[in-house]
Amino acid sequence: MSTDTIFDPLRRKEVAATPEEQVRQWFIKLLLDAGVPAHLMMSEAAVSYGGRRWRADILAYDRDGRPLAVVECKRPDVGLDAEVAFQAMRYNMVLDVRWLMLTNGGRTLVFRREGSEFKPYPAIPSFEQMLCLQ
């Protein structure tokens, strides 16, 4: 492997090792460690909204193939502000997920949907927690 690339186990190929990509690959590993099966995740998942195409950094699915969690990754020098949260919420308007996660590698924010609102959650949940907590 070249130092200019990093292996993405979800896309099963080498990709450019940009700062954001390094954060994405780090978070994919966290999700794998939390029990999310690789075959139930996608990186760079295409989402259409408002007549435009967007790409969700990481999308996790439940066992029935329904979108479960969307993760928005930013490079380490980008703050997790309202604009980043809005980007994840835009994906949710199409995907209708239970979990939103925002990370820049140094800070990670996790939100769980409760009714029609997303509430902060204290940690990255295990896959079983993601499936069970509604």
C-alpha positions in Angstrom: 0.0 0.0 0.0 1.3 3.4 -0.9 1.4 6.2 1.7 -0.8 8.2 -0.7 -3.7 5.7 -0.4 -5.6 3.9 2.2 -7.7 0.7 1.8 -11.4 1.1 2.1 -12.9 -2.3 3.2 -16.4 -1.2 2.2 -15.5 -0.2 -1.4 -12.8 -3.0 -1.4 -10.2 -0.8 -3.0 -7.4 1.7 -2.3 -8.5 5.3 -2.2 -6.7 8.6 -1.8 -5.6 9.1 1.8 -7.0 12.6 2.2 -7.4 13.9 5.8 -11.2 13.3 5.5 -10.7 9.8 4.1 -8.4 8.9 7.0 -11.2 10.0 9.4 -13.7 8.0 7.4 -11.6 4.9 7.5 -10.9 5.3 11.3 -14.7 5.6 11.9 -15.5 2.6 9.7 -13.1 0.6 12.0 -14.9 1.9 15.1 -18.3 0.8 13.6 -16.8 -2.7 12.7 -15.5 -2.9 16.3 -19.0 -2.0 17.5 -20.4 -5.0 15.7 -21.7 -3.4 12.5 -21.2 -6.0 9.8 -19.2 -4.7 6.8 -21.8 -6.0 4.4 -24.4 -3.7 6.1 -22.3 -0.5 5.5 -21.5 1.7 2.5 -19.0 4.5 2.2 -19.7 7.4 -0.2 -23.4 6.3 -0.4 -25.3 8.3 -3.1 -28.3 10.2 -1.9 -30.6 12.4 -4.1 -32.3 15.4 -2.5 -33.7 18.6 -3.9 -32.8 17.6 -7.4 -29.1 17.2 -6.5 -27.0 14.2 -5.8 -25.0 14.0 -2.5 -22.7 11.4 -1.0 -23.1 10.3 2.6 -19.7 9.4 4.1 -20.9 6.2 5.8 -24.3 4.7 5.8 -25.2 1.7 8.0 -28.2 -0.5 7.4 -30.3 -2.7 9.7 -30.6 -6.4 9.1 -33.6 -5.8 6.8 -31.6 -3.5 4.6 -33.2 -0.3 5.9 -31.0 2.8 6.5 -30.1 2.8 10.2 -27.3 5.4 10.7 -25.6 8.1 8.7 -22.1 9.3 9.5 -20.8 12.6 8.3 -17.0 12.8 8.4 -14.9 15.9 8.2 -11.1 16.4 8.2 -9.6 17.1 11.6 -9.3 20.9 11.2 -13.1 21.3 10.5 -15.3 22.0 13.4 -18.6 20.1 14.0 -20.9 23.1 13.7 -24.5 23.6 12.6 -23.6 23.4 8.9 -22.2 19.9 9.4 -25.3 18.9 11.4 -27.5 20.3 8.6 -25.6 18.2 6.0 -26.3 15.0 8.0 -30.0 16.1 8.4 -30.3 16.6 4.7 -29.3 13.0 4.2 -31.8 12.0 6.8 -34.7 13.7 4.9 -34.2 11.0 2.3 -32.9 8.1 4.5 -35.0 8.4 7.6 -32.4 6.9 9.9 -32.5 6.4 13.7 -28.9 7.6 14.3 -26.8 10.5 13.1 -23.1 10.7 13.8 -20.7 13.6 13.1 -16.9 13.2 13.5 -13.7 15.0 12.6 -11.5 12.3 14.2 -10.9 14.4 17.3 -14.5 14.9 18.3 -17.5 12.7 17.6 -21.1 13.7 18.2 -23.8 11.0 18.3 -27.6 11.6 18.1 -30.4 9.2 18.4 -33.9 9.8 17.0 -36.6 10.0 19.6 -39.9 10.6 17.9 -39.3 13.4 15.4 -36.2 14.8 17.2 -32.6 13.8 17.4 -31.2 13.8 21.0 -27.6 13.6 22.0 -26.3 10.1 22.8 -23.2 9.7 25.1 -21.2 7.2 23.0 -20.9 5.3 19.8 -23.6 2.6 20.2 -23.0 -1.1 19.5 -24.8 -2.5 16.5 -27.3 -4.2 18.8 -28.0 -0.9 20.6 -28.5 0.8 17.3 -31.1 -1.9 16.4 -32.9 -1.9 19.8 -32.9 1.7 20.9 -35.7 3.6 19.2 
